[in-house]
Amino acid sequence: MKTAPRDSESLIASEIASLVVTFERVPEEHHLAMRSQMDALAGRLTHNQVWDAFDSAAEGENYSTHAAKDAALDAVEWLNGENPEAPSVRWLRVAKQRAVAV
């Protein structure tokens, strides 16, 4: 379901802050993906800009790089109103699962 684009500076800043707060609560293997989302939101990147940013790493792409690209694209989709779920919501679920497993 498409919603209105998130172009409010305060809403975007709030989402970045939520990601920062959640960062240390998720396993380290997800940190690159989270950083890529924070960068995509802070830079108000487009799909093309994300693809261009990761094209240079494509030759040596591994799971972490692929996950980071997908995460950045998810953030862009949230910015564009193409994804109703904020990126931090996913990471909060991951953090809760980690807390239950410990």
VOPAKE-857449 format. One record per residue (C-alpha): x, y, z; residue number from 1. Coordinates in steps of 0.001 Angstrom, whole numbers, padded with zeros to 6 digits. Example, Ala and Ser with C-alpha at 12.3 -4.5 7.8 and 13.67 -1.06 7.14 Angstrom:
<recs>
+---------+---------+---------+------+
:       x :       y :       z : resi :
+---------+---------+---------+------+
:  012300 : -004500 :  007800 :    1 :
:  013670 : -001060 :  007140 :    2 :
+---------+---------+---------+------+
</recs>
This chain:
<recs>
+---------+---------+---------+------+
:       x :       y :       z : resi :
+---------+---------+---------+------+
:  000000 :  000000 :  000000 :    1 :
:  001520 :  003291 : -001106 :    2 :
:  001384 :  006215 :  001296 :    3 :
:  002510 :  009818 :  000996 :    4 :
:  006277 :  010314 :  000721 :    5 :
:  008046 :  011029 :  003990 :    6 :
:  009536 :  014433 :  003313 :    7 :
:  009219 :  015933 :  006771 :    8 :
:  012672 :  016670 :  008176 :    9 :
:  011490 :  015880 :  011701 :   10 :
:  009985 :  012524 :  010677 :   11 :
:  013146 :  011477 :  008849 :   12 :
:  015346 :  012662 :  011734 :   13 :
:  013147 :  010729 :  014155 :   14 :
:  013525 :  007559 :  012095 :   15 :
:  017299 :  007960 :  011958 :   16 :
:  017323 :  008489 :  015742 :   17 :
:  015262 :  005313 :  016195 :   18 :
:  017796 :  003387 :  014122 :   19 :
:  020670 :  004807 :  016176 :   20 :
:  018998 :  003805 :  019454 :   21 :
:  018273 :  000301 :  018149 :   22 :
:  021734 : -000180 :  016598 :   23 :
:  023481 : -001705 :  019628 :   24 :
:  020507 : -003939 :  020405 :   25 :
:  020759 : -005952 :  017179 :   26 :
:  023455 : -008514 :  016347 :   27 :
:  026601 : -007069 :  014810 :   28 :
:  026059 : -008851 :  011495 :   29 :
:  023186 : -006430 :  010828 :   30 :
:  025123 : -003230 :  011556 :   31 :
:  026234 : -002648 :  007955 :   32 :
:  022605 : -002930 :  006786 :   33 :
:  021477 : -000500 :  009468 :   34 :
:  024247 :  001966 :  008599 :   35 :
:  023228 :  001824 :  004949 :   36 :
:  019655 :  002685 :  005945 :   37 :
:  020803 :  005615 :  008071 :   38 :
:  022944 :  006860 :  005171 :   39 :
:  020082 :  006456 :  002678 :   40 :
:  017719 :  008391 :  004943 :   41 :
:  020219 :  011114 :  005841 :   42 :
:  021138 :  011609 :  002188 :   43 :
:  017534 :  011299 :  000962 :   44 :
:  018856 :  008847 : -001617 :   45 :
:  016875 :  007579 : -004590 :   46 :
:  016748 :  003985 : -005831 :   47 :
:  019243 :  004873 : -008560 :   48 :
:  021641 :  006465 : -006097 :   49 :
:  021596 :  003337 : -003935 :   50 :
:  022242 :  001098 : -006943 :   51 :
:  025057 :  003406 : -008107 :   52 :
:  026619 :  003405 : -004642 :   53 :
:  026675 : -000387 : -004518 :   54 :
:  027620 : -000966 : -008182 :   55 :
:  031268 : -000318 : -007409 :   56 :
:  031171 : -003086 : -004804 :   57 :
:  029211 : -005506 : -007013 :   58 :
:  032253 : -007432 : -008188 :   59 :
:  033192 : -008371 : -004647 :   60 :
:  029613 : -008490 : -003382 :   61 :
:  029023 : -010799 : -000468 :   62 :
:  026019 : -011441 :  001736 :   63 :
:  026697 : -008386 :  003937 :   64 :
:  026980 : -006055 :  000957 :   65 :
:  023847 : -007501 : -000624 :   66 :
:  021940 : -007158 :  002657 :   67 :
:  023147 : -003558 :  003040 :   68 :
:  021978 : -002677 : -000478 :   69 :
:  018572 : -004275 :  000156 :   70 :
:  018270 : -002458 :  003478 :   71 :
:  019119 :  000886 :  001859 :   72 :
:  016514 :  000222 : -000832 :   73 :
:  013954 : -000575 :  001897 :   74 :
:  014718 :  002784 :  003506 :   75 :
:  014278 :  004563 :  000165 :   76 :
:  010951 :  002794 : -000338 :   77 :
:  009826 :  003995 :  003090 :   78 :
:  010919 :  007543 :  002195 :   79 :
:  008930 :  007346 : -001045 :   80 :
:  005815 :  006014 :  000679 :   81 :
:  006154 :  002657 : -001093 :   82 :
:  006600 :  000760 :  002169 :   83 :
:  004433 :  001681 :  005165 :   84 :
:  006780 :  000053 :  007697 :   85 :
:  009595 :  002250 :  008954 :   86 :
:  013031 :  000603 :  008831 :   87 :
:  013410 :  000801 :  012616 :   88 :
:  010313 : -001362 :  013123 :   89 :
:  012044 : -004334 :  011507 :   90 :
:  015149 : -003854 :  013612 :   91 :
:  013110 : -003579 :  016794 :   92 :
:  011681 : -007026 :  015993 :   93 :
:  015214 : -008356 :  015453 :   94 :
:  016319 : -006822 :  018772 :   95 :
:  013361 : -008400 :  020595 :   96 :
:  014117 : -011796 :  019073 :   97 :
:  017724 : -011445 :  020198 :   98 :
:  016623 : -010560 :  023730 :   99 :
:  014359 : -013625 :  023879 :  100 :
:  017139 : -015896 :  022586 :  101 :
:  019624 : -014700 :  025223 :  102 :
+---------+---------+---------+------+
</recs>
